[in-house]
């Protein structure tokens, strides 16, 4: 996917197109794009948040998990507690 197609997909997702958002999430997960998942998550996309937590957990990115926990994600808080208690 080139940059123009990606930009178009982002615009559609930002306008509420769930299919476009799902496609962006899928692409971001495939390439490990934390920034894209963070952008979608910060925009209120629960699926993006869940995927961001999964990826941050795999990468042991405690800062990202803390950020999500601070924003109210109980899942991120639980994962962070598990990782930091080991």
N, C-alpha and C positions, 0 to 999 in steps of 0.2 A: 504494500500500500504506500503510495507516495504522499508527500506532505499536503498536497491539495485535497486529496481524498480524506486524509486524516483530519484536516481542518474542517471540511464539510461534515464529517461524522461528528466532530466536537460541537459544531454549531447546531446540528440536529439534536444531539443529546442535551445541549443547553436549553433548547426550546421544549424539552420534555418528551422527545422521541425515545421511548423505552428500548426499542430495538437497537437504535444507534448507541445508546448507553451500554446495553448488554454487549454489543460488538466491541466497543472501546474497552470494556472491562476484560473481555476475553483476550483481546490483543495485548493489553497491559500485563495480564497474568502470564501470557506466553513468553513475553520478553523481560519480565521482571521489572516493569516500569512503575516504581513506587510513586513517582511524581504524578502520573496520570491517574492512578488509583486514588491518591491523596486529593487531587483536584475534584474527582467525582464524589469521593466520600465527603469532602468539605461542602459540596453542593447538596448533600442530603441523601445520596444514593446508598442505601443500606447494603446492597450486594457488593458495591465497591468497598465499603467499610469492612465487610466480612472477608473479602479477598485480600485487602490491605493487611488485616490482622494476620491472616494465614501467611502471607509473604513475609511480613515483618517477623513473625515467629520463626519461620524457616531460616531467615537471615540473622536471627537473634538481635534484631534492631530494637534495643530497649528504649531508645529515644523516641522512636515512632510509636511504640506501644504506650509509653508514658503520655505522649501527646494525645493519643486517642483516648486513653483513660481519663486524662484531664478534661477532655471534651464530653465525657459522660459515658463512654463505652465500658459497660461492665465486663464484657468479654475480654477486651484488651486488658483491663485491670486484673482479671483472673489469670490470664496468661502471663502477664508481667509478674504477678505474685509467684506463680509456679516457677518461672525462669530465674527469679532472683532468690528463691529459697533453696535452689539446688547447690 
